[in-house]
Amino acid sequence: MRNIALVLAGGLILMLPGCIARTALSVATAPVKVVGKAADLATTSQAEADQKRGREIRRREDRLGKLDRAREKLARKCDAGDPQACRKLDEVKAEIETLSPQVPYEPS
């Protein structure tokens, strides 16, 4: 029994320096890891910027498509003599003019 306790104590003594070294290494590298993570969060990669720009362009294109459909519908109503549709048509045309330069032109 005493021999087993001595063997276990000897094994623990041999494992202890590795445990202390690993802990010391973790403590020493922790600030570097924190700074690296903060830098990753603070900066935007080119791929992320491209994805964000693409989403914004698609959102504008979708809005422009909805406005175009509304413009066509309002134009028909305005031609039929609806004065309220004519006022809304002017508003929609103004928004289309504002939004159009913000959507990149891609030739078909």
VEXVEX-508710 format. One record per residue (C-alpha): residue in three letters; x, y, z. Coordinates in Angstrom, 3 decimals. Each point is the difference from the previous one (the first is absolute). Layout:
BEGIN
<atom><res>ALA</res><X>X</X><Y>Y</Y><Z>Z</Z></atom>
...
//
This chain:
BEGIN
<atom><res>MET</res><X>0.000</X><Y>0.000</Y><Z>0.000</Z></atom>
<atom><res>ARG</res><X>2.786</X><Y>2.327</Y><Z>0.885</Z></atom>
<atom><res>ASN</res><X>1.790</X><Y>-0.938</Y><Z>-3.236</Z></atom>
<atom><res>ILE</res><X>-3.065</X><Y>0.902</Y><Z>-2.035</Z></atom>
<atom><res>ALA</res><X>-0.220</X><Y>3.390</Y><Z>1.723</Z></atom>
<atom><res>LEU</res><X>3.685</X><Y>0.655</Y><Z>-0.745</Z></atom>
<atom><res>VAL</res><X>-0.451</X><Y>-0.938</Y><Z>-3.667</Z></atom>
<atom><res>LEU</res><X>-3.042</X><Y>2.282</Y><Z>-0.300</Z></atom>
<atom><res>ALA</res><X>1.833</X><Y>2.847</Y><Z>1.732</Z></atom>
<atom><res>GLY</res><X>2.969</X><Y>-0.475</Y><Z>-2.341</Z></atom>
<atom><res>GLY</res><X>-2.303</X><Y>0.038</Y><Z>-3.002</Z></atom>
<atom><res>LEU</res><X>-1.673</X><Y>3.164</Y><Z>1.191</Z></atom>
<atom><res>ILE</res><X>3.356</X><Y>1.692</Y><Z>0.510</Z></atom>
<atom><res>LEU</res><X>0.993</X><Y>-0.862</Y><Z>-3.579</Z></atom>
<atom><res>MET</res><X>-3.303</X><Y>1.318</Y><Z>-1.431</Z></atom>
<atom><res>LEU</res><X>-0.053</X><Y>3.200</Y><Z>2.044</Z></atom>
<atom><res>PRO</res><X>2.708</X><Y>1.928</Y><Z>-1.905</Z></atom>
<atom><res>GLY</res><X>-1.828</X><Y>-0.609</Y><Z>-3.292</Z></atom>
<atom><res>CYS</res><X>-3.255</X><Y>1.233</Y><Z>1.492</Z></atom>
<atom><res>ILE</res><X>1.679</X><Y>3.122</Y><Z>1.373</Z></atom>
<atom><res>ALA</res><X>1.738</X><Y>0.652</Y><Z>-3.320</Z></atom>
<atom><res>ARG</res><X>-3.228</X><Y>-0.385</Y><Z>-1.929</Z></atom>
<atom><res>THR</res><X>-1.794</X><Y>2.376</Y><Z>2.387</Z></atom>
<atom><res>ALA</res><X>2.814</X><Y>2.532</Y><Z>-0.240</Z></atom>
<atom><res>LEU</res><X>-0.123</X><Y>-0.198</Y><Z>-3.799</Z></atom>
<atom><res>SER</res><X>-3.770</X><Y>0.511</Y><Z>0.014</Z></atom>
<atom><res>VAL</res><X>0.317</X><Y>3.017</Y><Z>2.288</Z></atom>
<atom><res>ALA</res><X>2.798</X><Y>1.477</Y><Z>-2.120</Z></atom>
<atom><res>THR</res><X>-1.830</X><Y>-0.404</Y><Z>-3.327</Z></atom>
<atom><res>ALA</res><X>-3.451</X><Y>1.090</Y><Z>1.247</Z></atom>
<atom><res>PRO</res><X>0.572</X><Y>3.763</Y><Z>-0.543</Z></atom>
<atom><res>VAL</res><X>1.247</X><Y>-0.639</Y><Z>-3.533</Z></atom>
<atom><res>LYS</res><X>-3.075</X><Y>-2.071</Y><Z>-0.786</Z></atom>
<atom><res>VAL</res><X>-2.308</X><Y>2.675</Y><Z>1.439</Z></atom>
<atom><res>VAL</res><X>1.668</X><Y>2.756</Y><Z>-2.043</Z></atom>
<atom><res>GLY</res><X>-0.151</X><Y>-2.136</Y><Z>-3.151</Z></atom>
<atom><res>LYS</res><X>-3.696</X><Y>-0.720</Y><Z>0.524</Z></atom>
<atom><res>ALA</res><X>-0.711</X><Y>3.690</Y><Z>0.599</Z></atom>
<atom><res>ALA</res><X>1.840</X><Y>0.913</Y><Z>-3.201</Z></atom>
<atom><res>ASP</res><X>-2.040</X><Y>-2.567</Y><Z>-1.940</Z></atom>
<atom><res>LEU</res><X>-3.231</X><Y>1.432</Y><Z>1.370</Z></atom>
<atom><res>ALA</res><X>1.066</X><Y>3.605</Y><Z>-0.643</Z></atom>
<atom><res>THR</res><X>1.016</X><Y>-0.488</Y><Z>-3.622</Z></atom>
<atom><res>THR</res><X>-2.105</X><Y>-1.054</Y><Z>-2.954</Z></atom>
<atom><res>SER</res><X>1.488</X><Y>-2.315</Y><Z>-2.589</Z></atom>
<atom><res>GLN</res><X>-0.366</X><Y>0.763</Y><Z>-3.679</Z></atom>
<atom><res>ALA</res><X>-2.313</X><Y>-2.991</Y><Z>-0.423</Z></atom>
<atom><res>GLU</res><X>-2.266</X><Y>1.241</Y><Z>2.786</Z></atom>
<atom><res>ALA</res><X>-0.065</X><Y>3.490</Y><Z>-1.506</Z></atom>
<atom><res>ASP</res><X>-0.858</X><Y>-1.455</Y><Z>-3.420</Z></atom>
<atom><res>GLN</res><X>-2.829</X><Y>-2.078</Y><Z>1.473</Z></atom>
<atom><res>LYS</res><X>-1.403</X><Y>3.018</Y><Z>1.820</Z></atom>
<atom><res>ARG</res><X>0.155</X><Y>2.109</Y><Z>-3.172</Z></atom>
<atom><res>GLY</res><X>-1.680</X><Y>-2.774</Y><Z>-2.009</Z></atom>
<atom><res>ARG</res><X>-2.846</X><Y>-0.254</Y><Z>2.529</Z></atom>
<atom><res>GLU</res><X>-0.500</X><Y>3.763</Y><Z>-0.122</Z></atom>
<atom><res>ILE</res><X>-0.049</X><Y>0.019</Y><Z>-3.820</Z></atom>
<atom><res>ARG</res><X>-2.537</X><Y>-2.860</Y><Z>-0.077</Z></atom>
<atom><res>ARG</res><X>-2.170</X><Y>1.838</Y><Z>2.530</Z></atom>
<atom><res>ARG</res><X>0.027</X><Y>3.117</Y><Z>-2.190</Z></atom>
<atom><res>GLU</res><X>-0.703</X><Y>-2.032</Y><Z>-3.135</Z></atom>
<atom><res>ASP</res><X>-2.970</X><Y>-1.659</Y><Z>1.717</Z></atom>
<atom><res>ARG</res><X>-1.344</X><Y>3.379</Y><Z>1.093</Z></atom>
<atom><res>LEU</res><X>0.504</X><Y>1.385</Y><Z>-3.507</Z></atom>
<atom><res>GLY</res><X>-1.917</X><Y>-2.962</Y><Z>-1.464</Z></atom>
<atom><res>LYS</res><X>-2.925</X><Y>0.551</Y><Z>2.377</Z></atom>
<atom><res>LEU</res><X>-0.048</X><Y>3.698</Y><Z>-0.819</Z></atom>
<atom><res>ASP</res><X>0.038</X><Y>-0.742</Y><Z>-3.728</Z></atom>
<atom><res>ARG</res><X>-3.000</X><Y>-2.330</Y><Z>0.317</Z></atom>
<atom><res>ALA</res><X>-1.827</X><Y>2.594</Y><Z>2.107</Z></atom>
<atom><res>ARG</res><X>0.838</X><Y>2.685</Y><Z>-2.583</Z></atom>
<atom><res>GLU</res><X>-1.544</X><Y>-2.074</Y><Z>-2.796</Z></atom>
<atom><res>LYS</res><X>-3.142</X><Y>-0.679</Y><Z>2.038</Z></atom>
<atom><res>LEU</res><X>-0.354</X><Y>3.661</Y><Z>1.020</Z></atom>
<atom><res>ALA</res><X>0.584</X><Y>1.155</Y><Z>-3.579</Z></atom>
<atom><res>ARG</res><X>-2.928</X><Y>-2.123</Y><Z>-1.174</Z></atom>
<atom><res>LYS</res><X>-2.236</X><Y>1.407</Y><Z>2.745</Z></atom>
<atom><res>CYS</res><X>1.176</X><Y>3.547</Y><Z>-0.718</Z></atom>
<atom><res>ASP</res><X>-0.756</X><Y>-0.457</Y><Z>-3.709</Z></atom>
<atom><res>ALA</res><X>-3.471</X><Y>-1.174</Y><Z>1.022</Z></atom>
<atom><res>GLY</res><X>-0.551</X><Y>3.327</Y><Z>1.768</Z></atom>
<atom><res>ASP</res><X>0.829</X><Y>-0.684</Y><Z>3.662</Z></atom>
<atom><res>PRO</res><X>1.591</X><Y>3.226</Y><Z>1.377</Z></atom>
<atom><res>GLN</res><X>1.216</X><Y>-1.707</Y><Z>3.189</Z></atom>
<atom><res>ALA</res><X>1.869</X><Y>-2.588</Y><Z>-2.103</Z></atom>
<atom><res>CYS</res><X>1.614</X><Y>2.857</Y><Z>-1.948</Z></atom>
<atom><res>ARG</res><X>1.322</X><Y>1.555</Y><Z>3.246</Z></atom>
<atom><res>LYS</res><X>1.334</X><Y>-3.349</Y><Z>1.206</Z></atom>
<atom><res>LEU</res><X>1.524</X><Y>-0.590</Y><Z>-3.426</Z></atom>
<atom><res>ASP</res><X>2.016</X><Y>3.209</Y><Z>0.360</Z></atom>
<atom><res>GLU</res><X>1.241</X><Y>-1.148</Y><Z>3.432</Z></atom>
<atom><res>VAL</res><X>0.993</X><Y>-3.419</Y><Z>-1.335</Z></atom>
<atom><res>LYS</res><X>1.806</X><Y>1.551</Y><Z>-2.980</Z></atom>
<atom><res>ALA</res><X>1.944</X><Y>2.278</Y><Z>2.366</Z></atom>
<atom><res>GLU</res><X>1.058</X><Y>-2.957</Y><Z>2.139</Z></atom>
<atom><res>ILE</res><X>1.037</X><Y>-1.949</Y><Z>-3.099</Z></atom>
<atom><res>GLU</res><X>2.133</X><Y>2.941</Y><Z>-1.135</Z></atom>
<atom><res>THR</res><X>1.624</X><Y>0.161</Y><Z>3.431</Z></atom>
<atom><res>LEU</res><X>0.649</X><Y>-3.732</Y><Z>0.187</Z></atom>
<atom><res>SER</res><X>1.107</X><Y>-0.665</Y><Z>-3.600</Z></atom>
<atom><res>PRO</res><X>3.524</X><Y>1.502</Y><Z>0.266</Z></atom>
<atom><res>GLN</res><X>0.668</X><Y>-2.163</Y><Z>3.067</Z></atom>
<atom><res>VAL</res><X>-0.533</X><Y>-3.252</Y><Z>-1.899</Z></atom>
<atom><res>PRO</res><X>2.946</X><Y>-0.955</Y><Z>-2.216</Z></atom>
<atom><res>TYR</res><X>-0.729</X><Y>-0.375</Y><Z>-3.679</Z></atom>
<atom><res>GLU</res><X>0.869</X><Y>-3.382</Y><Z>-1.477</Z></atom>
<atom><res>PRO</res><X>-0.498</X><Y>-0.366</Y><Z>-3.763</Z></atom>
<atom><res>SER</res><X>-1.909</X><Y>-3.093</Y><Z>-1.053</Z></atom>
//
